[in-house]
């Protein structure tokens, strides 16, 4: 699937594309030429094995200096000249022009060096939309680029990935044998997805293990059930929220009506391995605890802060609440957890969250393709940055591999103990 912890805000982007496509394509061309030069240099330069060279080592200066040509105006016709050169001289004829065109746009967005900003061709856009609507064929993984590595945000419950034991924080080193270093996120998503019943092989590396492990997974329809709850002993409710998608609020409202009819001692609100979804859904969920106060700030590129306030009935505000979080809690989960923590409405238990707090808007293009672009960052009510920082739990409780394999849940156990003390 992060990818795909994103915020499609429903903003129209055609005008954005038309105004800036020329600039981005030029930037891509220049950037590509620069990188090509670096690669060519690496391939042709050989170091002489001279002992005198190893005795005295110098330093490289001006590593952060921007090349002078990047500061100059450029002639956009160079792009079309380059297009013609490729079309007329590339060794494999004929050149696939649509692929060349989409590749140029994808490279333009990639030149931003933001793992959450990507270009989707029409096919990928359709898959992206299907995910938000709640169903697709895959293995049930939310993935993102973290520290330049394709990383598992969450393995969704009941899916092939979760059943195989893949966990949040695992690094995907290869997909069907193809190395993922430098991979585009949308390309990785498409490689993992596929027809129902087909296999995909993932090479997974885990920090605490020395060797990578191969996982052979069979794709199936992934139907996301975003809300589940059950009554535990001592009138404690375990309320699980797995995703902030289109169906979440209907199911969440139904759960609240059923839960509030009980004689509750407290609520354990489980946001573990919830990778995010829609902004409005996250705000609506948090509004069940927070009445009129700010739930999250959106910090724009010019530094302006836009506030999103509670807009619900705050039907759960009087119930003692423990929120469970872990490294798979991202984006919308971090908005909700951060707000409840800042207002001291709930106690956070578990592990540090993922740290995905940037705002993406989906800009549809007239051919069915789209650009998912980072336009802002999220801040908690206390104006703490979420992106790359995450939310620290009030009480840290680890869930080890041994606990997982033995069906133990010390995080849930700690939440129960805290509520019994209230």
PANURO-584233 format. One line per 5 residues: their letters; for each residue x, y, z of C-alpha. Coordinates in steps of 0.2 Angstrom, whole numbers, padded with zeros to 4 digits. Example, Ala and Ser with C-alpha at 12.3 -4.5 7.8 and 13.67 -1.06 7.14 Angstrom:
! PANURO-584233
as = 0062 -0022 0039  0068 -0005 0036
! end
This chain:
! PANURO-584233
xxxxx = 0000 0000 0000  0013 0026 0011  0015 0020 0007  0003 0026 0011  0000 0038 0025
xxxxx = -0006 0052 0016  -0019 0067 0016  -0029 0069 0000  -0037 0086 0004  -0048 0086 -0011
xxxxx = -0040 0102 -0018  -0039 0104 -0037  -0022 0104 -0044  -0024 0107 -0063  -0018 0125 -0062
xxxxx = -0004 0121 -0051  0002 0108 -0064  0001 0120 -0078  0010 0134 -0070  0025 0124 -0064
xxxxx = 0027 0109 -0075  0040 0119 -0086  0051 0124 -0071  0051 0106 -0064  0055 0098 -0081
xxxxx = 0070 0110 -0083  0075 0106 -0065  0074 0088 -0069  0085 0089 -0084  0099 0099 -0075
xxxxx = 0098 0088 -0060  0099 0072 -0071  0114 0079 -0081  0123 0083 -0064  0120 0065 -0057
xxxxx = 0125 0057 -0074  0141 0066 -0073  0144 0060 -0055  0140 0042 -0060  0151 0043 -0076
xxxxx = 0165 0049 -0065  0163 0035 -0053  0163 0022 -0067  0179 0029 -0076  0190 0035 -0062
xxxxx = 0202 0022 -0055  0213 0024 -0039  0231 0019 -0041  0237 0008 -0027  0251 0020 -0022
xxxxx = 0256 0019 -0003  0261 0038 -0004  0243 0042 -0007  0238 0033 0009  0250 0042 0020
xxxxx = 0242 0059 0018  0224 0061 0016  0216 0077 0012  0198 0084 0014  0184 0088 0002
xxxxx = 0179 0106 0003  0163 0115 -0003  0153 0099 -0002  0137 0109 0001  0140 0122 -0012
xxxxx = 0127 0122 -0025  0134 0121 -0043  0134 0138 -0051  0123 0133 -0066  0109 0129 -0054
xxxxx = 0107 0147 -0050  0106 0153 -0068  0091 0155 -0079  0089 0142 -0092  0081 0140 -0109
xxxxx = 0066 0128 -0109  0069 0124 -0127  0084 0114 -0120  0071 0101 -0114  0063 0099 -0131
xxxxx = 0080 0098 -0139  0085 0084 -0127  0068 0075 -0130  0072 0076 -0149  0090 0069 -0146
xxxxx = 0083 0055 -0136  0069 0051 -0148  0081 0051 -0163  0097 0043 -0156  0092 0031 -0142
xxxxx = 0098 0013 -0147  0081 0005 -0144  0069 0011 -0156  0055 0017 -0156  0056 0026 -0140
xxxxx = 0040 0025 -0129  0035 0043 -0129  0021 0041 -0115  0034 0032 -0104  0047 0046 -0107
xxxxx = 0034 0059 -0103  0028 0052 -0087  0046 0048 -0082  0050 0066 -0084  0036 0072 -0073
xxxxx = 0040 0058 -0060  0058 0064 -0060  0053 0082 -0058  0043 0077 -0042  0057 0066 -0036
xxxxx = 0070 0080 -0038  0061 0088 -0023  0069 0074 -0013  0053 0072 -0003  0048 0053 -0001
xxxxx = 0030 0058 0002  0029 0068 -0014  0026 0057 -0029  0019 0057 -0047  0006 0043 -0050
xxxxx = 0002 0038 -0068  -0016 0034 -0072  -0015 0016 -0067  -0006 0020 -0050  -0019 0034 -0047
xxxxx = -0033 0021 -0049  -0024 0010 -0036  -0022 0024 -0024  -0040 0029 -0025  -0045 0011 -0022
xxxxx = -0035 0010 -0006  -0044 0025 0001  -0060 0017 -0003  -0056 0002 0007  -0051 -0013 -0004
xxxxx = -0037 -0019 -0016  -0027 -0034 -0020  -0011 -0035 -0011  -0002 -0042 0005  -0008 -0029 0018
xxxxx = 0007 -0018 0020  0008 0000 0023  0026 0006 0018  0036 0022 0017  0053 0028 0013
xxxxx = 0062 0031 0030  0081 0035 0031  0082 0031 0012  0075 0013 0015  0059 0006 0010
xxxxx = 0051 0003 0028  0036 -0006 0034  0024 0006 0043  0012 -0007 0048  0006 -0025 0043
xxxxx = -0013 -0023 0043  -0022 -0036 0054  -0028 -0052 0046  -0018 -0049 0030  -0005 -0061 0023
xxxxx = 0009 -0049 0029  0003 -0049 0047  0000 -0068 0047  0018 -0071 0040  0025 -0061 0055
xxxxx = 0031 -0045 0046  0032 -0030 0058  0032 -0012 0059  0050 -0005 0056  0055 -0020 0045
xxxxx = 0066 -0015 0030  0061 -0022 0013  0078 -0025 0005  0071 -0032 -0011  0054 -0036 -0020
xxxxx = 0055 -0051 -0031  0074 -0050 -0031  0075 -0032 -0036  0085 -0021 -0024  0075 -0007 -0016
xxxxx = 0089 0005 -0014  0083 0022 -0022  0066 0014 -0027  0051 0026 -0030  0037 0023 -0017
xxxxx = 0024 0022 -0030  0034 0009 -0040  0037 -0001 -0024  0018 -0001 -0021  0014 -0007 -0038
xxxxx = 0027 -0021 -0037  0020 -0028 -0021  0002 -0027 -0027  -0005 -0038 -0041  -0018 -0050 -0047
xxxxx = -0027 -0060 -0033  -0019 -0077 -0030  -0001 -0072 -0037  0014 -0073 -0026  0027 -0059 -0022
xxxxx = 0043 -0062 -0013  0050 -0049 -0001  0067 -0049 0007  0065 -0042 0024  0079 -0036 0036
xxxxx = 0075 -0033 0055  0087 -0022 0065  0090 -0036 0079  0093 -0050 0066  0110 -0051 0057
xxxxx = 0103 -0059 0041  0089 -0055 0030  0074 -0067 0028  0064 -0071 0013  0045 -0070 0014
xxxxx = 0034 -0078 0000  0017 -0070 0001  0001 -0073 -0009  -0009 -0058 -0014  -0027 -0057 -0009
xxxxx = -0041 -0044 -0008  -0037 -0033 0007  -0053 -0027 0015  -0050 -0014 0028  -0061 -0016 0044
xxxxx = -0056 0000 0052  -0065 -0001 0069  -0066 -0016 0081  -0071 -0016 0100  -0074 -0029 0113
xxxxx = -0078 -0028 0132  -0064 -0034 0143  -0065 -0039 0162  -0069 -0025 0174  -0080 -0015 0162
xxxxx = -0065 -0010 0152  -0067 -0007 0133  -0054 -0011 0121  -0057 0000 0106  -0046 -0003 0090
xxxxx = -0045 0009 0076  -0035 0002 0061  -0037 0016 0048  -0044 0033 0045  -0053 0029 0029
xxxxx = -0070 0033 0021  -0080 0020 0031  -0072 0024 0048  -0084 0037 0055  -0100 0027 0052
xxxxx = -0092 0012 0061  -0084 0023 0074  -0101 0031 0078  -0110 0014 0079  -0096 0008 0091
xxxxx = -0098 0024 0102  -0117 0021 0104  -0114 0004 0109  -0100 0007 0121  -0108 0022 0130
xxxxx = -0123 0011 0133  -0112 0001 0145  -0107 0004 0162  -0089 0008 0158  -0074 0010 0169
xxxxx = -0063 0016 0155  -0057 0014 0137  -0041 0007 0130  -0040 0016 0113  -0029 0006 0102
xxxxx = -0020 0015 0088  -0005 0003 0086  -0001 -0001 0068  -0014 0012 0062  -0005 0021 0047
xxxxx = -0016 0035 0044  -0029 0041 0031  -0040 0056 0029  -0037 0072 0039  -0056 0075 0042
xxxxx = -0058 0058 0049  -0044 0060 0061  -0051 0077 0067  -0068 0069 0069  -0061 0054 0079
xxxxx = -0052 0066 0091  -0067 0077 0093  -0075 0063 0103  -0064 0068 0117  -0060 0086 0112
xxxxx = -0074 0098 0111  -0069 0115 0105  -0051 0116 0106  -0037 0114 0093  -0034 0096 0088
xxxxx = -0020 0100 0075  -0011 0114 0067  -0006 0114 0048  0010 0124 0046  0011 0130 0028
xxxxx = 0027 0134 0018  0026 0153 0023  0025 0149 0041  0006 0152 0043  -0003 0140 0055
xxxxx = -0021 0134 0051  -0030 0127 0065  -0042 0112 0065  -0054 0112 0080  -0064 0099 0088
xxxxx = -0082 0098 0080  -0090 0083 0089  -0100 0080 0104  -0085 0074 0114  -0095 0059 0120
xxxxx = -0080 0050 0127  -0072 0065 0136  -0078 0059 0153  -0071 0041 0152  -0054 0038 0158
xxxxx = -0044 0034 0142  -0027 0025 0139  -0020 0026 0121  -0009 0012 0114  0004 0017 0101
xxxxx = 0019 0010 0093  0031 0012 0078  0017 0008 0066  0006 0022 0072  0008 0036 0059
xxxxx = 0000 0052 0052  -0018 0052 0058  -0014 0041 0073  -0001 0054 0078  -0013 0068 0076
xxxxx = -0026 0060 0088  -0013 0053 0100  -0003 0070 0100  -0019 0080 0104  -0025 0068 0118
xxxxx = -0008 0069 0126  -0006 0088 0125  -0022 0091 0133  -0019 0077 0146  -0035 0069 0142
xxxxx = -0027 0052 0140  -0011 0043 0145  -0001 0036 0130  0007 0018 0133  0018 0009 0121
xxxxx = 0032 0014 0110  0037 0030 0100  0026 0033 0085  0032 0033 0067  0034 0052 0064
xxxxx = 0025 0055 0048  0018 0072 0050  0018 0080 0033  0003 0085 0023  0000 0078 0006
xxxxx = -0013 0084 -0006  -0018 0075 -0022  -0019 0085 -0038  -0028 0076 -0051  -0023 0079 -0069
xxxxx = -0034 0078 -0084  -0027 0061 -0091  -0031 0052 -0075  -0014 0054 -0068  -0010 0064 -0052
xxxxx = 0003 0072 -0041  0003 0068 -0022  0013 0083 -0016  0018 0089 0002  0011 0106 0005
xxxxx = 0012 0108 0024  0017 0099 0041  0007 0095 0056  0010 0102 0073  0001 0096 0089
xxxxx = -0009 0108 0100  0007 0112 0109  0015 0116 0092  0026 0101 0093  0032 0095 0076
xxxxx = 0027 0077 0071  0036 0074 0055  0052 0064 0058  0050 0067 0077  0035 0056 0082
xxxxx = 0025 0056 0098  0034 0049 0114  0022 0038 0125  0020 0044 0143  0024 0026 0148
xxxxx = 0035 0016 0137  0031 -0003 0136  0040 -0013 0123  0032 -0028 0114  0046 -0040 0110
xxxxx = 0046 -0054 0096  0045 -0067 0110  0029 -0058 0117  0022 -0058 0099  0026 -0076 0096
xxxxx = 0018 -0081 0112  0002 -0070 0110  0007 -0059 0125  0003 -0041 0125  0012 -0032 0139
xxxxx = 0006 -0015 0132  -0012 -0020 0133  -0009 -0027 0151  -0001 -0011 0156  -0016 -0001 0150
xxxxx = -0028 -0012 0160  -0018 -0010 0176  -0018 0009 0174  -0037 0009 0172  -0039 -0002 0187
xx = -0030 0010 0197  -0041 0025 0193
! end
